[in-house]
């Protein structure tokens, strides 16, 4: 299927590794002109080079922490008026809620709620003027089924979800959509965070915890980042204009819910 976005411009944040990287690759294969960001220069430049080599896409790499105002400004300086915005930012630390300070909560909100809202605010009016915009927020399956050691992430991402639910309905008439992708257990570095936390809490090895996790997934495997990237690309497509304010759970069926 031709997704109808060849020549469109996109910002993909936290794109040097994992799910952000997969989203960048999938958009590049559709002919999208990319601006990608991440905090680590070496991995980011390697990803940019790999995307160019595989797809021939035009890629601008910006070393930036989008959880900060300066980082977001650097990304927007490189791509002031994107047609597509993929919000993504590393999750906060795991732990016991009794140990988290106000500063921990503010950092979590900055990274996983407020940074996305600020980038939406900074780009959405130009999308409205062009009558085309696609915004995808990478959140977490924990929005639907909270993970106790990831309480900082649970709270911040749920806040973003509530914001999107209200704001997306205000933009739909302009062919500007906002939707959320909720990953479950994917084969990325990030999966090791809750696995490690649960292993410590349960007195088990990480391999034992990982095996138990996979055993609870009806698909009986971890997700493949490419699968996630392709879902993101479709939500950014011309054909996805009637999908508004939705939370797409991609977890191999792990969360058992009718809604």
N, C-alpha and C positions, 0 to 999 in steps of 0.2 A: 504494500500500500504506500502510495506517495502521500506523506503527511502534510504537504502543502506549505512547508515552512522554509524551503530552500531560499537562501539569501537573507533570512531574518537574522537579527542579532540577539545574542543571549548572554546573560551573566550566570555562571554556575559557581557557587561558593563552596569552599572546603572540597575542592575538586581534585586534589592531588592523589587521593587514595579512596578506596572503598566505594561507597554508593555514589558520592559526588562525582568521582572519576567515571563511574559507569554511566551516569547521566550525561556527562560531557561527551563521552564517546558516542552515545546513541544520538545525541543532537548533531554532532559533527557528521555522522553518517547520513543525516538528512540534509546536509548542505548548509547548516546554520553557522554563522560567523560567531566565534566564541570569545568571551573574556572569562578566564578562569582565575580563581583566587585560592590561596591557602597560606598558612603561616610559614611553612618550611620551603625554602627556595629550591633546594636540590630535588626533592620529590615533585614539586610543582613543575619545574622546568623539564624534568624527565617525562612527566605526563603530557605536557604541551608538545614535546618533540614526538612522543609516541602517537598522539592524535594526528599531528600533521603527517607523519609517515604513513599511517594506515588509511587516513581518509582524504588527505589533501586539503583539509579545512584550514581556514585562517584562524589562528589562535593567538590571543594576547594573554600573557601570564602576568598576574599582579600579586606580588608577595604582600599579604595583608591579613590582619586579624579583623574580621568583620564584626566581631563583638565590640570593637572600639569605634568611636566616631571617626578617628583618623583612618582606620582601615577601610571603612565604608566609603569615605571620601576618595580614597585612592582608587577603589574599584570603579566608582562612578565617574571619576576623571577619565578613566580609560574607556568607559562605555556609558555615556551620560543618559542615553535614551534607549534602553534595550526593549525589544519586542517581547522577550522571554526573560523571566527571572526565576532562578532556582535557588531558593534560600536553604542553606545548610550550614550547620556550625557544630563543632564537636560538643559532645555532651559533657555535663559536669561530673564531678567525682561521685563514686558510690560511697555508701557508709550508713551510719546510724543517725537518724534524724536528731537525736539528742546532742550530737557533736557539731551540728552545723550552726554557724554563726550568721548574723545578719549579712556580713560581707559575702559569705558563701551563697546566700540566697540572691543577693544583688548581682553577683557574678553569673549565676545561673540564669536569671531573668535577662541580663544583658545579652548573653550568648544565644539563648534558646527561645526568647520571646521578643524582646525590644529591638534587637538588631534586625530581625525580619520585618517587623512593623515599620521601622524607619526606612528600610530599603523599599518597601511597598509604597510608603508615602512619597518617597523621592522619585519614583518612576511611573506611578500609575496615571498621572494626569496626561503625560505625553502618550501613553497607551490609549487613553480615552480619545485624545485628539486624532490619533491614527485609526481609531476603531479596530484595533487589534492589540491584545495583550494576553499573555499566559503567565500566570504566577503559580509555581509549585513549591510548597514548603515540605521539606523532608523532616518529619517529626518522629514518631515512634509508636509501635504497637502498644506501648505502655500508656498511651492516652486512653485506650479502651480497657486495658487490663494492667493496672499499675504494678510495677516491680518494686518491692519494698526497699531494697538497697539503693534504688535510683530515685529516691523521693525528690531530689532537687530537679531532676529532669521531668519527672511526672508532673510536678506543679507548674514549671515554666512552660512546658509544651502544651499542657492543658489550657493555659492562659492564651497562648497563640491560637489554639483551636477555637476558643470562644470568640476571639477577635475576628478570625476569618469567617466564622459562621454569620456574623452580622455584616461585615464589610463586603463580602463577596456578592451579597444580594443587591447592594447598591450600585455595583459596577456591571452587572450582567447585560443590561440593555445596551451597553457600549461595546459589546463583544470583547470584554475584558473579564477573564475568569481567574479565580483563586481556588486552588484545591490543595489538599494535603495528602502526602504519601506516608503511610505508617508501616515501616519495615518491622518484621519480626526478626528471627535469628538468621542472619546472613553470614556467609563465609568471608568476613572482614576482620581486621584487627580489633574493631570495636566490640565484637562479641566476647572478647576475652575479659572485658571489664566486669560484667555481671557474673560471668563464669568464675572469675577469680574471687569475687566477693562472696559468692555462694559457697565456693569450696572452703574458704576460710571459716565461714559461719557454720558449715556443716561438718568440718573436720574431714573432708574428702579431698581427693586429688582433682585437679582441673579436668583431667581426662574422664574421670568418673562422672563429674557434673555435666560435662559436655555430652557424654553418652546418654545420660538420663534425659537431658534436654531434647536431644534428637528423638529419643524414644517417645516423647510426648507430642511430637509434630506428626500429624497424619501423613504428610508427604515423606516422612522418615529420612529427611536430609536437611541440611542447611540450604538457604536460598543462594542462588548464584547472582552476583552483582549485575551481570548483563540483563537478567530478567527484570531487575528493578529499573535499570536504565531505559529499557524499552517501554516500560509502563510510563515512566516520566515523559519520554518523547511523545507518546500518544496524547497525554494530557496537555502537551504544548502544541498539539497539532491544530490545523484549521478545522478538522472534523470534530474537535472536542469543545466547540463553543457552547454547547447546551449542557455541559457538565459544570455545575456551579456549587461551590461550598461543600464539596464532598470529602470524606475521609476514606481513602482507599487503603485497606489493610492487606498487606502482602506478607503472609506469614506461614504459608503452607498448611493453613487450617488450624493452627495451634490454638487460637482464641475461639472458643465455641460460643457463637452468638448468632442470633437470627437477624440482627441489625448491624 
